Every structure is written in C-alpha cells, then in structure tokens.
Amino acid sequence: MNRKGILSKVWLALAAIVIGLIGTGEVSQGDLTRLFRSLNQALQSEAPRDTGRGGRPGEVLAGRPRIIDGDTLDVDGVRVRMQGIDALEHDQECRGGNGRFECGAAARQALVELIGGRSVTCVPDGSTTHGRSVAHCSVPRPGGGTLDLNEAMVRSGYAFDCPRFSDGRYAAAEAAAKREKAGAWAGRFDYPWSHRKRSGACDR
C-alpha cells in the first residue's frame, strides 16, 4: 500500500476514535475540527506528486534534492532527469591510474558535491523519459549568480554532452573536461549509452 493509502486509513481510524470520545464529553466539537484540519493537512503534505508527468515548460521545481545518480534527482516530490547530458551509470566501473574504480558512484558524488546541500531549482522542458521529468537544474553560487548543474556535471568529467537533446550546448564543457583529464577522462571508460547497449542514444 502506498503512503497516501496508509495515511487515509490512519485518518479514518483516528476520526472514529475522536467521534467516540465526543459521545463521552471528553472532546469538544472545536477540538474535533482542529484535529480534522491538522490530519487533512498532513495527508495532503505526504501525498506523492505525480512523478510520471513531464511538468509544464517553465514550471519551477525547487527544494533540497534527493540525489539518485549523476543525472537524476528528486526535487519537490518529482523525479528529475537532467536535460541534455548523460552521466556514467551507477553500476559502471572505469580504469584510472590506480586501477579500476566505481566511476558511476563517483558521478553521483560529483553531483552531491556540486549541490553542496543547497536548494536546487529545476525547470522542466515538458518532456519525460522513463517516468522522469526532463529539466535544466541550477543552484545558487555562494558569491551570487547561479551554477548550471547540467553543464557543471559535464565539466566534472563524469557526464557527457548529449547533442540529440542539448543541440551541442555542453560540447565546450566536455572538451574542457577531456583536455584537463577531469573525472573519467583521466583514464579509460565506456560512454554510458554504450554501457547500456544503446548506441546512438545521444546521436554519438
């Protein structure tokens, strides 16, 4: 049973108890009204958002995120796929100077560090992929302005430009990461679309 269903049953059970107490004179009608209002607010706040929707273009999703992997996060109750990039998959391994390492986990950690516990703002483009709302995400910079998280992940060397969806917007960031041997570029790796055996998914 989902959380909303569980809370609905709790709500009904508590309501029955309170109504019974009213008959004994131990709970006033005002107490009942306040309790029902609080229970309804709790039920609404816990109800999950529709993570399958694409989100209206320009809609703002904001809040502290739950980071799933290098290009996926939950923001404001919606699962978001960062637009125009493709990060190393969570189960990927790469080869570096010290041997093989879990570069998929490193990609997630790179996103964790870029966000740094701050609130994230994501703006959906109106499309979905595998039930995730595709969006452009950013965080405020400590000194002012905003950091483009999509671009920053490519610049970290743990995600790659996906021109099929980005129109090459992150090509320069990828070239810089490759030149400086950032992230996975320091060793050998498979592109995430190759790892998934979906060659051409990013038109590369």
N, C-alpha and C positions, 0 to 999 in steps of 0.2 A: 504493500500500500504506500502511496506517496505521502509526502509530509502534509499536504493540504487535507487529504482524506483522514489522516490521523488526527489533525487538529480539529476537523469538523466533528469527529466522534467525541473528542475531549470536550468541545464546546457544548454538545448536546448533553453529555453526562453531567457536566457542572451545572448547566441550566436546570436539569431535572432536580439536582440536589438543592439548588437555591430555591426553586419553586416550592419544594417540600418544606424548607426552613421557613418560608414566608407563612405557611399554614400554622407554624408553631409560634409565630410572632417574634422570632429571633432575628429576622432580616427584614428591613423596611423596603418599600417599593423603590425609594430613592437609591438604596444600596443595590438593588437588583438592576436598575437602569444603568448605574455606573459600571457594574460588573459586566453587563452585556456589552456596553460600549467598549470596554477595555479588551474583552475577548474578541470582539469583531475586529478591532484594530490589530491585534496580534495575529489573527487569522489572515488578514489582508497583507500584513508585512511579511509573513512567512510563505505566502503563495508564490511559487516559482514563476518567473517570467517565461514567455514562450521563446525558448532558445532556438526554435526552428525558423522563426521569422527572419526576414532579411533586414528589417529595420528600414525606416524611411530615409532616403538620401538626405543628408544634412542633420538628421536626428543626432542628438548628443547623448552618449553613454558616458557616465563619469563615476569615479569612485576608486577605492583601493582594490586592486585586482587580485584574483587567484590565478597564479601563473601555471599553465598546464605544460607547455613546452616552449620551444624557441620562437614560435609564431602564433601561439594560441593562448588566450587568457579569458577568464570570466570577469566581466565588468558590468556592474549594475544589474546583476542577475542574468546577463546574456553572454553566451559563449561567442567569443570574437576570434576570427581568423584574420591576421594582419594582411592587408591588401598588397599585392604586387611583389611579395617576397616568398621565399621558400627556405625554411630553416632546416638544419640537419635533424633527422628523425630521432625520437627519444631512445631508440634501441641501436643507433648507429655507433660504430667504432671507427676511429681514424688512426693513422700511423704518424707519429711525430718523432722528434729526436730521441725520446726516451722509450720508444716502443709504442704499442697500441694503447689508446686511451678512449674513454667513453665521451666522444665528441657531441653526441646527442644530449647527454646530461650537461655538458659544458655549454651548449647552446641555450638551454633553459636557464642555467646560472648566469649567462651573459645578460639575458633579459631581466632577470631578478636584479642584477647589479645596476643596469641602466635605469630601472624604475626606482630603485633605492627606497622602497617603502612609501613613495609618494602616490598621490591620487592620479589616476590615468584618465585621459579624455580620448574617447574613440568616436569617430564619425562614420557610420555605415555608408556604403555606396549603394545600398538597396539590394544587393545580391547575397546569396547564401552558397555555402559549399559544405556538404556533409553535415548539415544542420547547424552550421556556424555562420554568424553574421559577418560578412567581409567588411573590414573597416580600416581606416587610417587612424593611427593612435599616436598620442604625444603625451609628454609630461612637462611640467614647468621646470625651467632651469633655475638653479639657486640664485644666479645673478640677474635673472629676468629673462623674458622670452620663453620659447618652448623648444623642446628637443623632439625631433621627428623619430619616433621609436622604430618605425619601419626601416628608415634609412640607417639609423644607428646600428640596428642588428646586422644589416649587410656590411656596414663599416667594421663591425666587430670580427668579421670573418667566419661567423657561424650561421649566416643566412646568405641567400644569393638573389640577385635580381631575377625576376620572373617576367620577361618582356611581354609575354602573352597577355598579362594583366596590368603591367606597370607602364607599358609603352617605353621601356628603357629608362624610366625615371631614376632607377638606382644603379645604373651601369657605371657611373663615375665612382660611386661609393664602393662598388665591388672591385673596380680596377685599382683603387687606392688600397683596399684591404689585401689584394693579391700582391701588389707591389711591395707592401710593407710586411708581407708574410704574417698577417694578423690571423688569429684563430686557427681554423683548419688549414688555411693556406700555408702554415708553417710546415706542413707535412703532406701526406697523401690521403685522399678521401674519395668517396663516391658522392656525386651530387645526390641530394635527397630524392629527386624524381627517379634517378637510376636505382637507388636503394629500394624504392617502392615498385620498381619494374614498370614504371610508367614513362618511358622515354618520350620526350616531346611534350610533356605536360606543361612546360613553361616555354614551348617553342624554342628549345635549345637542344 
